[in-house]
Every structure is written in C-alpha cells, then in structure tokens.
C-alpha cells in the first residue's frame, strides 16, 4: 500500500500488464485503483466459470467505491482464458456476462492447442473493442464471416 500511496501522490499513471487477482480485491484496494491515474486498462482474469459469483461481487465492489459505467468500460478489462475448443461456449458465456457488467474482455487461448475458426473469431471479437461493444458474437460471426468469405471469393475471381 505504501507504493500505491506514493504513486497516487505523484500522480503517476500506472499500467498493469498482468492480470490482477480480483479475488484479493477488497474495499481499500478498490479505492486505490479508483484514485490511481490509469495509463490504460486495469486487467483482471476470469479463468474458471466457477468464479462467476466472485467476479460479479468484486465488480459490484468497484461500482460501490465509485467506478462509473464509463470508467469501467474505459479502464477495466478481463482476460478470459479458453484452453481448447471444448471450452468455447464457456468463453462466450464469460465474455457476454462481462459485457453485461460493462467491462472489456480479451480472450487468451492455449497456444499448444489448435485454434479453430470459431476460437479465432471469439478472440477477434473480444479484442476488437468496436466489434465487442457493437455486436454480440453471433452477429459478429455473421457479419465478419460473410465479409471474409466474400473477400476471398472476390480475390480468387481476380
């Protein structure tokens, strides 16, 4: 807490590249995160579906200490780990729930496993913030998938 107090006092902008463990978030830490000037996203992780109640409770804590909808959307992101294609539906569910809660997602995938078309699409949707906020993954797949297929057909005809 001493280091974060110094950073707040000096008005240093912080960037957390690693996902912070939201399970350890308490009111004091949440208030410090709110006070800290942010360079970009504060990253947390939602790796396991079993943590849903904890994630939702901790996001409520961020709101309770003063994070506005705008601040959550601009400065809070969750890494969503998807180990394999078998976890695709779990990844979609977690991304959709986080979107409902007003925060960003970034799908992380196990590089030792083959990335199927739908995993690539899920990653693209979650990382492309405009797509993420404008479309659901189902709409995104229809729009981007159709454009990609049409672009390939047009390229093949030339």
Secondary structure, DSSP 8 states (H G I E B T S, - for coil): -HHHHHHHHHT--B---S-B-GGG--HHHHHHHHHS-BSS-EEEEE--GGGHHHHHHHHHHHHHTT--HHHHHHHEEEEEEE-SGGGHHHHHHHHHHHHHTT-EEEEEE-TTS---HHHHHHHHHHH-HHHHHH--HHHHHHHHHHHHHHHHHHHHH-
